[in-house]
Amino acid sequence: MVYLDFEKPLADVEGKAEELRVMARKSEDAVDVEKEAAALDKKAGDLLRDLYKNLDPWRKTQVARHPDRPHCRNYIEMLFTEFTPLAGDRAFGDDHAVMGGLARFNDAPCVVIGHEKGHDTQSRIHHNFGMARPEGYRKAIRLMDLAHRFGLPVITIVDTPGAYPGKGAEERGQSEAIARCTQKCLEIGVPLVSVIIGEGGSGGAVAFATANRIAMLEHSIYSVISPEGCASILWKDAEKMRDAATALRLTAQDLKKLEVIDRIISEPLGGAQRDPGAAIGAVGTGIQAMLEELAGKTAAELISDRRQKFLSMGSKSLA
């Protein structure tokens, strides 16, 4: 278990409970030790509830970035069947930060596209930490064209700190690729639903989340820039990221009030990383509900619905 900074008191209590259980396995007085461990478990449970009762925006940012949260690959493996990946953009190469292809969701054919961050050092480097290059967005465009041609709904799974800002990506037309991917989202005449499962960073996320319906996991974030980047620009001090996180209104709760997103999906106590199976199941239920809301709409109605959704953004205030 990886503990975040604000979870250190919890780590101490859970660590002591585990130490007692290790002692019990070596001791004859296992019953007495187990009672003490059980008491510590109860204390840890109460502490976990208190810690997650009212997380501030910066702590939510930390939870959204937790390395043990389930990633796109986990969602595809658990929620989709007959997944057949599509690779490459037919122009430069294949981007491993973006995975997508044909699949079945609840036995209905669909196209699924998502950002994959990786789960350990080697896989994170392979997937470029979920930061897509131009060929990743062009691969997504290929998949959306395919979905439009065959009348298949598109499901996108967003989890990226942002598009990759490297020199090679810029040389190959990063901004143009993001813009065309966003444009393609607005053009396709099929249901398009999106779920932000961790980080939704800047245009790299918008290119996948320009959808008819957008959902966010309870402790995920969605913003135009990272809190650290915002703090560096506004205050010339990245250490003011806590203030920036609050000012950015990047939490699911704020964005639901602002009508930027449509649905908040609850996470298990302590975040999706504590019970990935339950979190993934809740996302599956949310996706099904969003698809049912769009069932029966014509291509023209879906395109109009999507367009109006984004034209109306910014009219709602939290003040």
C-alpha positions in Angstrom: 0.0 0.0 0.0 1.3 3.4 -1.0 0.3 6.1 1.5 -0.2 9.8 0.6 1.3 12.5 2.7 -2.0 13.3 4.5 -2.5 9.5 5.2 0.6 9.2 7.4 -1.4 8.8 10.6 -3.4 6.0 9.0 -0.2 4.4 7.8 1.1 4.3 11.4 -2.0 2.7 12.8 -2.4 0.1 10.0 1.3 -0.6 10.2 1.0 -1.4 14.0 -1.9 -3.7 13.3 0.1 -5.6 10.8 3.1 -5.8 13.1 0.8 -7.3 15.8 -0.5 -9.9 13.4 3.1 -10.9 12.4 3.8 -11.3 16.1 0.7 -13.4 16.6 1.8 -15.8 14.0 5.0 -16.4 16.0 3.4 -16.3 19.4 1.3 -18.7 21.5 -0.9 -15.9 22.7 -2.4 -15.2 19.3 -5.9 -14.5 20.6 -4.9 -11.6 22.8 -2.8 -10.1 20.1 -5.6 -10.4 17.6 -7.9 -8.5 19.9 -5.4 -5.6 20.0 -5.0 -5.8 16.2 -8.8 -5.7 15.8 -9.0 -2.6 18.0 -6.3 -0.9 15.8 -8.3 -1.9 12.7 -11.4 -0.1 14.1 -9.3 2.9 14.8 -7.8 2.8 11.3 -11.3 2.6 9.8 -12.5 5.6 11.8 -9.4 7.6 10.8 -9.9 6.7 7.1 -13.5 8.0 7.3 -12.3 11.2 8.9 -9.5 11.8 6.4 -11.8 11.3 3.4 -14.9 13.0 4.8 -14.1 16.4 3.4 -11.0 16.4 1.2 -9.7 19.7 0.0 -8.9 20.2 -3.7 -5.2 19.6 -3.2 -5.7 16.4 -1.4 -8.2 15.3 -4.1 -5.4 16.0 -6.6 -3.1 13.7 -4.7 -5.7 10.9 -4.6 -6.4 11.4 -8.3 -2.7 10.8 -9.0 -2.3 7.8 -6.6 -0.1 5.2 -8.4 -2.4 2.3 -7.3 -5.6 3.7 -8.8 -6.9 1.4 -11.5 -5.9 2.5 -15.0 -7.5 2.3 -18.4 -6.2 -1.2 -19.1 -7.9 -2.4 -15.8 -11.2 -0.9 -16.9 -11.0 -2.5 -20.3 -10.1 -5.9 -18.9 -13.0 -5.8 -16.4 -15.8 -4.0 -18.2 -15.3 -5.0 -21.9 -15.2 -8.3 -23.8 -13.8 -9.2 -27.2 -11.5 -6.2 -27.1 -9.6 -5.9 -30.4 -7.0 -3.1 -30.2 -6.2 -0.8 -33.1 -2.7 0.5 -33.5 -1.0 3.3 -35.3 -2.2 6.5 -37.0 -1.2 5.5 -40.6 1.2 8.5 -40.7 4.0 8.1 -38.2 3.6 5.2 -35.7 1.7 3.9 -32.7 1.4 5.9 -29.5 1.4 3.6 -26.4 -0.1 6.4 -24.2 -3.4 5.8 -26.0 -5.1 2.4 -26.2 -8.3 1.8 -28.1 -10.2 -0.6 -30.3 -13.4 -2.4 -31.0 -15.0 -4.2 -28.0 -18.3 -5.2 -26.4 -19.8 -3.5 -23.4 -22.6 -5.4 -21.8 -22.5 -7.6 -24.9 -23.2 -4.6 -27.2 -20.5 -3.6 -29.8 -18.7 -0.3 -29.2 -15.5 1.5 -29.6 -13.4 2.2 -26.5 -10.5 4.7 -26.3 -8.4 5.7 -23.3 -5.2 7.0 -21.8 -3.0 4.4 -20.2 -0.4 5.5 -17.6 1.2 2.2 -16.7 1.5 0.6 -13.2 5.2 0.4 -12.6 8.4 2.2 -13.7 8.9 0.2 -16.9 5.3 0.3 -18.1 5.0 4.0 -17.2 8.0 4.8 -19.4 6.5 2.6 -22.1 3.1 4.4 -22.0 4.8 7.8 -21.5 2.9 8.3 -18.2 -0.3 8.7 -20.1 0.8 11.8 -22.1 -0.2 11.3 -25.7 1.7 12.4 -28.7 0.1 13.5 -32.0 -0.1 10.0 -33.3 -2.2 9.0 -30.2 -4.8 11.6 -31.1 -4.8 10.6 -34.7 -5.3 7.0 -33.7 -8.3 8.2 -31.7 -9.6 10.0 -34.8 -9.3 6.8 -36.8 -11.3 4.9 -34.2 -14.0 7.6 -34.0 -14.3 7.6 -37.8 -14.7 3.8 -37.6 -17.4 4.1 -34.9 -19.3 6.7 -37.0 -19.2 4.5 -40.1 -20.6 1.5 -38.4 -23.0 3.3 -35.9 -21.1 2.2 -32.7 -21.2 4.2 -29.5 -17.8 5.6 -28.3 -16.7 5.3 -24.7 -13.6 7.3 -23.7 -11.6 6.7 -20.5 -9.6 9.8 -19.5 -6.6 9.7 -17.3 -3.7 12.1 -18.4 -1.7 14.9 -16.9 -1.9 16.5 -20.3 -0.7 16.0 -23.9 3.1 15.4 -24.2 4.9 18.8 -24.7 8.1 17.4 -26.2 10.0 18.8 -29.2 9.2 15.8 -31.4 5.5 16.0 -30.6 5.4 19.7 -31.5 7.2 19.1 -34.7 4.6 16.5 -35.7 1.7 18.8 -35.0 0.6 18.3 -31.5 -1.8 21.2 -31.3 -3.3 20.5 -34.7 -3.8 16.8 -33.7 -5.6 17.8 -30.4 -7.8 20.3 -32.2 -8.8 17.8 -34.9 -9.5 15.1 -32.3 -11.8 17.6 -30.5 -13.4 18.5 -33.8 -14.0 14.8 -34.5 -15.7 14.4 -31.2 -18.2 17.1 -32.2 -18.8 15.7 -35.6 -19.6 12.0 -35.1 -23.2 11.0 -35.2 -23.1 8.3 -32.5 -23.4 8.4 -28.7 -20.1 9.6 -27.1 -19.7 9.2 -23.3 -16.6 9.9 -21.3 -15.4 9.0 -17.8 -12.5 10.8 -16.1 -11.0 8.2 -13.8 -7.9 10.1 -12.4 -6.4 13.2 -14.0 -8.1 15.2 -16.7 -5.4 17.5 -17.8 -5.8 20.4 -20.3 -6.4 19.8 -24.0 -5.0 16.3 -23.7 -8.2 15.4 -21.8 -10.6 17.6 -23.7 -9.7 15.9 -27.0 -11.3 12.7 -25.6 -13.9 14.3 -23.3 -15.9 16.5 -25.7 -18.8 14.1 -25.2 -22.6 14.0 -24.9 -22.2 12.9 -21.3 -19.2 13.3 -19.0 -18.7 11.5 -15.7 -16.0 11.8 -13.1 -14.9 9.5 -10.3 -15.5 11.2 -7.0 -11.8 11.9 -6.3 -10.7 12.7 -9.9 -9.7 16.1 -11.2 -10.3 18.0 -14.5 -8.7 21.3 -15.3 -7.0 23.5 -17.9 -3.6 23.2 -16.1 -2.1 21.4 -13.2 -2.1 23.2 -9.8 1.7 23.3 -9.9 1.7 24.9 -13.4 -0.9 27.4 -12.4 1.0 28.4 -9.3 4.2 28.8 -11.3 2.5 31.2 -13.7 0.3 33.2 -11.3 2.6 33.4 -8.3 6.0 32.3 -9.7 6.0 29.7 -6.9 5.1 26.1 -7.5 4.7 25.6 -3.8 1.5 27.6 -3.9 -0.2 24.6 -5.6 -2.7 24.2 -2.8 -4.0 27.7 -3.4 -4.0 27.0 -7.2 -6.0 23.8 -6.7 -8.7 25.6 -4.9 -8.8 28.5 -7.4 -9.0 26.1 -10.4 -12.3 24.5 -9.3 -10.9 21.2 -10.5 -12.9 18.8 -8.3 -15.8 16.7 -9.6 -18.1 18.4 -7.0 -17.2 21.9 -8.3 -17.5 20.9 -12.0 -20.9 19.3 -11.4 -22.2 22.5 -9.9 -20.7 24.4 -12.9 -22.5 21.9 -15.2 -19.2 21.1 -16.9 -19.8 17.4 -16.1 -23.0 15.4 -15.8 -22.4 12.8 -13.2 -20.2 12.0 -10.2 -19.4 8.3 -9.7 -18.8 7.4 -6.0 -15.6 5.7 -5.0 -15.0 3.2 -2.2 -14.0 4.7 1.1 -10.3 5.7 0.8 -10.4 6.1 -3.0 -10.5 3.7 -6.0 -7.0 2.4 -5.1 -8.4 0.7 -1.9 -11.0 -1.4 -3.8 -10.3 -1.3 -7.6 -13.0 -3.9 -8.3 -15.7 -1.9 -6.7 -14.6 1.4 -8.4 -14.5 -0.3 -11.8 -17.9 -1.8 -11.3 -19.3 1.6 -10.3 -17.9 3.1 -13.5 -19.5 0.4 -15.6 -22.9 1.2 -14.0 -22.3 4.9 -14.8 -21.4 4.2 -18.4 -24.5 2.1 -18.9 -26.7 4.8 -17.4 -25.2 7.5 -19.7 -25.6 5.3 -22.8 -29.3 4.6 -21.9 -29.9 8.4 -21.7 -28.7 8.7 -25.3 -30.5 5.7 -26.6 -32.9 6.4 -29.5 -31.5 9.8 -30.4 -30.8 10.3 -34.1 -27.3 11.3 -35.4 -28.5 14.9 -35.8 -29.9 15.0 -32.3 -26.6 13.6 -30.8 -24.5 16.2 -32.6 -26.8 19.0 -31.6 -26.9 17.8 -28.0 -23.1 17.7 -27.8 -22.7 21.1 -29.5 -25.2 22.8 -27.1 -23.6 21.2 -24.1 -20.3 23.0 -24.8 -21.8 26.2 -26.1 -23.6 26.6 -22.8 -20.5 26.1 -20.6 -19.4 29.1 -18.6 -22.9 30.4 -18.0 -23.1 28.9 -14.5 -21.3 30.4 -11.5 -20.4 29.0 -8.1 -20.7 32.5 -6.6 
